[in-house]
Amino acid sequence: MIGHASKSLKVVGFAAGVLAGALLATPAMAQAWQPTKAVTFVIPAGTGGGADQMARFVQGVVTKHNLMNQPMVVINKAGGAGAEGFLDMKASPRDPHKIIITLSNLFTTPLATGSPFNWKDLTPVAMLALDQFVLWVNAEAPYKTAAEYINAVKAGNDRQFKMGGTGSKQEDQIITAALERLTGGKKFTYVPFAGGGAVAVQLVGKHVDSTVNNPLEAVAQWRAGALRPLCIFDTQRSTYKDKVTTDMAWSDIPTCKESGVNTDYQMLRGVFTTQGVTPAQVNYYVELFKKVMATPDWKDFMEKGAFNQTFMTGDQYKNWVAANETLHRDLMKEAGFLATN
């Protein structure tokens, strides 16, 4: 079940603080290698989405605080549901001057498309955070709760309601398939777009009826009063209590289960580098991201996007990735999304 996803993520996350502390004890190793030319930061997704925003934010913090001795260059390689970016990394073994930000398409793209890529073709660096999903509708829609919306889908014609999402057979469509377990056999018409930014724009324009965008992808439209959040796909409410709109904080959004819609899911925001790099090269980036996360800028960014602040690296990060590859394979098999189906 989808619900197992966030539970498994959080259990592993408890040990992250211990691991981070251990890594802080190795500053000499962190300084054993530094980039000798510009570092390319690949985004295997389109512009405007959560991965794009996070990578560009990191680049800005690194530049603002002079955290690297070389420039960081961000580039989008979104083709083939991100396969373009992953294959570019696979084709660059032992290149420590390339890193990539990953989302769940690390798993979903090869499973859904058969693209000749696996996360083991890369070297894990660090989990930066876990990203949430929210069920959104247009602010002018009549639905005030997630249960009201799901009941409307159940009472409507098959495929009458349009769900906008990023890509096909990826996170947004997996969550959509999970919601369809609760709609009495009625299906959504799933409408894929290139990125979360475009998805939010389509919902504002009423070209779709709902989305499951990440908080960061729709916060501007929510703050502007154009969108309404119905529930968050987590087992617990957000911990962020500062008001985003005049009367609501992230913590005011009920969980979907709390709203009578029993499903939850969270997504990786992590970094990998190429295969075959040295431990010292990996550790350079681990220490770099620790510096990024120590800034006030990062704290503000985490709150703006309502992220689950789980940090992980080393073997625990590798084990988490391996477990979640299995989890996604099971979820996608159930939904009929595997390339072999």
Phi and psi in degrees as a GROMACS rama.xvg file:
@    title "Ramachandran Plot"
@    xaxis  label "Phi"
@    yaxis  label "Psi"
@TYPE xy
-56.3024  -37.3807  ILE-2
-56.5647  -26.1493  GLY-3
-68.1823  -21.8994  HIS-4
-62.2389  -58.4587  ALA-5
-66.8918  -31.7659  SER-6
-63.0459  -44.9992  LYS-7
-66.7215  -35.4548  SER-8
-63.8136  -43.1706  LEU-9
-72.4053  -37.1749  LYS-10
-59.8428  -45.9716  VAL-11
-65.98  -32.4595  VAL-12
-64.6332  -20.635  GLY-13
-61.6174  -30.293  PHE-14
-86.6819  -0.968853  ALA-15
-62.2582  -39.9418  ALA-16
-63.0033  -39.9852  GLY-17
-63.1813  -43.4576  VAL-18
-64.8568  -43.4059  LEU-19
-60.2994  -41.2477  ALA-20
-62.7222  -39.311  GLY-21
-64.1093  -39.2068  ALA-22
-67.7584  -30.4977  LEU-23
-63.6013  -17.7273  LEU-24
-82.3026  4.39078  ALA-25
-123.541  52.7081  THR-26
-63.9484  -33.4335  PRO-27
-62.2267  -42.0721  ALA-28
-63.4578  -38.2526  MET-29
-61.8926  -30.3388  ALA-30
-94.121  3.20759  GLN-31
-70.3372  -19.9065  ALA-32
-142.596  143.361  TRP-33
-139.416  152.793  GLN-34
-59.4904  143.791  PRO-35
-109.314  0.693476  THR-36
-155.656  178.212  LYS-37
-57.7035  141.263  ALA-38
-97.3705  126.388  VAL-39
-89.3772  125.181  THR-40
-108.456  104.427  PHE-41
-85.4903  137.348  VAL-42
-114.844  111.196  ILE-43
-84.3685  50.0272  PRO-44
-162.261  168.823  ALA-45
-78.2286  174.582  GLY-46
-74.6731  148.245  THR-47
91.5604  -17.0164  GLY-48
-81.2919  -179.911  GLY-49
-62.4127  -43.2237  GLY-50
-65.3673  -41.819  ALA-51
-61.8911  -45.8789  ASP-52
-64.7623  -40.4829  GLN-53
-67.2094  -45.5662  MET-54
-61.8096  -43.1306  ALA-55
-69.9307  -32.4208  ARG-56
-64.9546  -46.541  PHE-57
-58.0987  -45.0928  VAL-58
-56.8926  -43.507  GLN-59
-63.6472  -40.7694  GLY-60
-66.965  -42.9142  VAL-61
-59.346  -42.5712  VAL-62
-70.2791  -46.1799  THR-63
-59.0003  -42.5277  LYS-64
-99.2354  7.36216  HIS-65
52.8778  52.3771  ASN-66
-87.279  -9.97425  LEU-67
-128.243  153.033  MET-68
-88.6997  -0.466555  ASN-69
-133.979  156.84  GLN-70
-70.2345  153.821  PRO-71
-109.165  124.464  MET-72
-111.796  119.669  VAL-73
-93.6249  135.052  VAL-74
-141.097  134.278  ILE-75
-88.9271  129.78  ASN-76
-132.052  82.1889  LYS-77
-96.0021  -9.06869  ALA-78
-57.1161  143.932  GLY-79
63.9838  41.4211  GLY-80
58.261  35.1305  ALA-81
96.0759  -8.0941  GLY-82
-58.8551  -33.8759  ALA-83
-55.4493  -46.2221  GLU-84
-68.6494  -43.5399  GLY-85
-66.0776  -40.7757  PHE-86
-68.8991  -32.0641  LEU-87
-63.8179  -41.4096  ASP-88
-66.583  -41.9159  MET-89
-60.799  -34.5199  LYS-90
-81.6235  4.20199  ALA-91
-124.695  54.0302  SER-92
-63.2271  149.364  PRO-93
62.2225  23.7921  ARG-94
-104.595  100.476  ASP-95
-77.3092  -1.0375  PRO-96
-95.7269  15.8568  HIS-97
-128.393  129.586  LYS-98
-131.522  161.976  ILE-99
-139.123  137.713  ILE-100
-89.3406  137.862  ILE-101
-121.221  149.521  THR-102
-123.544  -163.691  LEU-103
-71.4455  -7.84491  SER-104
-67.7541  -9.69451  ASN-105
-54.8138  -34.5081  LEU-106
-99.807  -46.7128  PHE-107
-69.1499  -34.626  THR-108
-64.7594  -53.049  THR-109
-65.0623  -33.8559  PRO-110
-69.3787  -37.4  LEU-111
-85.8559  -29.0455  ALA-112
-108.918  -16.2451  THR-113
75.7403  11.8436  GLY-114
-56.488  136.189  SER-115
-74.8633  68.9571  PRO-116
-149.335  146.769  PHE-117
-144.857  153.981  ASN-118
-59.242  -23.1322  TRP-119
-70.8403  -9.88699  LYS-120
-77.6987  -2.52747  ASP-121
-121.976  174.781  LEU-122
-115.378  118.35  THR-123
-63.4067  137.527  PRO-124
-108.784  -64.2008  VAL-125
-162.674  143.789  ALA-126
-82.476  123.995  MET-127
-88.7009  -34.7189  LEU-128
-174.332  171.667  ALA-129
-113.18  133.191  LEU-130
-98.5984  143.164  ASP-131
-90.0874  166.845  GLN-132
-125.836  144.099  PHE-133
-129.473  139.843  VAL-134
-84.2287  116.751  LEU-135
-113.902  146.504  TRP-136
-132.21  166.466  VAL-137
-64.1075  142.543  ASN-138
-61.3258  -21.5041  ALA-139
-90.5249  -2.96088  GLU-140
-68.4738  153.201  ALA-141
-77.3345  -8.85536  PRO-142
-84.275  125.721  TYR-143
-104.208  -17.2449  LYS-144
-134.073  160.049  THR-145
-62.892  -37.8221  ALA-146
-63.0164  -40.375  ALA-147
-60.9786  -41.8862  GLU-148
-68.5587  -46.62  TYR-149
-62.8878  -37.6346  ILE-150
-65.3025  -34.4614  ASN-151
-66.82  -40.4052  ALA-152
-63.0517  -42.1932  VAL-153
-62.508  -37.422  LYS-154
-83.8908  -15.0651  ALA-155
-85.3669  -174.606  GLY-156
-76.9137  154.323  ASN-157
-58.8313  130.485  ASP-158
64.1393  18.6085  ARG-159
-68.229  -38.2411  GLN-160
-92.9957  135.306  PHE-161
-101.187  127.163  LYS-162
-107.512  116.957  MET-163
-86.3415  144.626  GLY-164
-158.468  167.643  GLY-165
-85.8649  117.469  THR-166
69.5926  179.934  GLY-167
-116.95  142.791  SER-168
57.6987  29.0971  LYS-169
-114.05  -163.885  GLN-170
-52.382  -50.1795  GLU-171
-61.9004  -39.2133  ASP-172
-76.8236  -29.84  GLN-173
-63.1501  -44.3932  ILE-174
-64.8477  -39.8006  ILE-175
-59.3047  -43.2026  THR-176
-63.1211  -35.721  ALA-177
-66.5853  -38.977  ALA-178
-64.6293  -31.1592  LEU-179
-68.3617  -14.3381  GLU-180
-66.0488  -20.6151  ARG-181
-106.861  6.13236  LEU-182
-108.906  21.7726  THR-183
63.2373  32.6889  GLY-184
90.573  -7.60959  GLY-185
-79.1631  138.357  LYS-186
-103.998  151.214  LYS-187
-81.5811  155.127  PHE-188
-88.0754  108.971  THR-189
-86.5883  126.047  TYR-190
-115.549  109.766  VAL-191
-85.1465  144.071  PRO-192
-129.976  169.257  PHE-193
-72.5305  -27.4112  ALA-194
-161.878  167.813  GLY-195
-64.0473  -29.4904  GLY-196
-63.1875  -44.8977  GLY-197
-65.3525  -35.8943  ALA-198
-60.9011  -45.8348  VAL-199
-62.5888  -41.0176  ALA-200
-62.7046  -39.4748  VAL-201
-66.2558  -35.2212  GLN-202
-72.2386  -39.1705  LEU-203
-59.5  -39.4083  VAL-204
-81.0986  1.96198  GLY-205
62.8282  28.0057  LYS-206
-83.4237  -16.496  HIS-207
-132.094  164.021  VAL-208
-92.4676  -23.5533  ASP-209
-161.26  165.406  SER-210
-145.426  167.893  THR-211
-122.456  42.3389  VAL-212
-59.301  152.989  ASN-213
-67.151  155.246  ASN-214
-52.9777  -45.5613  PRO-215
-63.7105  -28.4018  LEU-216
-77.3721  -16.2312  GLU-217
-129.215  2.70326  ALA-218
-63.1919  -37.5248  VAL-219
-63.6569  -41.9441  ALA-220
-71.9531  -31.9647  GLN-221
-66.8423  -47.0706  TRP-222
-61.5355  -33.1088  ARG-223
-78.9478  -5.40925  ALA-224
84.353  14.0269  GLY-225
-91.8762  -24.2538  ALA-226
-124.323  157.622  LEU-227
-127.177  124.892  ARG-228
-82.4935  133.047  PRO-229
-99.8364  -38.9739  LEU-230
-164.436  159.805  CYS-231
-109.223  136.498  ILE-232
-83.9777  66.0774  PHE-233
-141.604  164.867  ASP-234
-82.7462  -13.8134  THR-235
-135.847  154.077  GLN-236
-66.1902  158.672  ARG-237
-60.3931  152.875  SER-238
-91.2372  -3.80199  THR-239
-86.2606  117.534  TYR-240
-106.944  -7.34048  LYS-241
-70.3677  141.241  ASP-242
-66.4838  133.187  LYS-243
-93.8482  -44.3026  VAL-244
-105.477  -174.905  THR-245
-63.4271  -26.3365  THR-246
-132.031  5.12197  ASP-247
-136.841  140.891  MET-248
-109.766  169.035  ALA-249
-57.4061  -35.5739  TRP-250
-68.722  -13.2126  SER-251
-84.2859  -11.0101  ASP-252
-80.3744  121.401  ILE-253
-69.7064  155.615  PRO-254
-68.0087  157.387  THR-255
-64.537  -39.3596  CYS-256
-61.9476  -42.9563  LYS-257
-59.1269  -29.117  GLU-258
-91.0252  5.90694  SER-259
88.2552  12.0588  GLY-260
-119.55  95.6888  VAL-261
-85.1701  80.2179  ASN-262
-157.532  151.525  THR-263
-152.777  157.162  ASP-264
-168.872  138.114  TYR-265
-130.748  160.344  GLN-266
-125.524  144.332  MET-267
-67.7519  135.987  LEU-268
-123.372  95.3355  ARG-269
-134.591  172.193  GLY-270
-125.916  139.39  VAL-271
-128.967  160.482  PHE-272
-123.228  -169.959  THR-273
-78.8277  164.843  THR-274
-71.9941  143.27  GLN-275
88.2614  4.98357  GLY-276
-73.9498  166.43  VAL-277
-86.5021  159.131  THR-278
-56.8017  -36.6735  PRO-279
-65.4208  -36.7708  ALA-280
-68.154  -41.3565  GLN-281
-61.0654  -44.9821  VAL-282
-66.0674  -29.3867  ASN-283
-57.7108  -44.7793  TYR-284
-73.2354  -34.4193  TYR-285
-57.3835  -48.1725  VAL-286
-66.7257  -35.6515  GLU-287
-61.2903  -46.3975  LEU-288
-71.1518  -28.8018  PHE-289
-62.2458  -40.5514  LYS-290
-64.5764  -40.8304  LYS-291
-59.9679  -45.1744  VAL-292
-72.8926  -13.5187  MET-293
-84.9878  -5.47338  ALA-294
-85.1213  152.082  THR-295
-60.8126  -28.7208  PRO-296
-59.3673  -43.7914  ASP-297
-64.283  -43.1892  TRP-298
-57.9576  -44.5682  LYS-299
-65.052  -39.9411  ASP-300
-64.746  -41.9315  PHE-301
-61.1905  -41.4041  MET-302
-71.194  -40.8452  GLU-303
-57.9802  -40.6231  LYS-304
-95.5271  4.31207  GLY-305
53.5182  42.9934  ALA-306
-76.7094  150.984  PHE-307
-84.6356  113.785  ASN-308
-84.0123  74.2965  GLN-309
-105.254  118.99  THR-310
-109.274  139.357  PHE-311
-154.612  146.553  MET-312
-154.26  -177.78  THR-313
64.0469  -150.683  GLY-314
-63.9717  -32.861  ASP-315
-64.6775  -39.2471  GLN-316
-64.3314  -43.853  TYR-317
-60.0138  -43.7711  LYS-318
-65.5544  -39.2719  ASN-319
-61.0245  -45.5249  TRP-320
-61.5402  -45.0452  VAL-321
-61.5381  -43.0128  ALA-322
-65.5372  -37.6938  ALA-323
-78.6921  -22.5813  ASN-324
-63.2517  -45.0145  GLU-325
-62.419  -43.4798  THR-326
-58.7757  -47.0069  LEU-327
-67.5453  -35.1732  HIS-328
-62.0065  -41.0736  ARG-329
-66.3458  -44.4684  ASP-330
-63.2081  -42.7449  LEU-331
-73.0355  -31.8408  MET-332
-63.4692  -43.7034  LYS-333
-61.009  -37.5509  GLU-334
-83.5588  -7.08471  ALA-335
77.9557  27.1909  GLY-336
-100.18  -2.75099  PHE-337
-72.4785  145.748  LEU-338
-62.5958  -25.1391  ALA-339
-82.064  -9.70279  THR-340
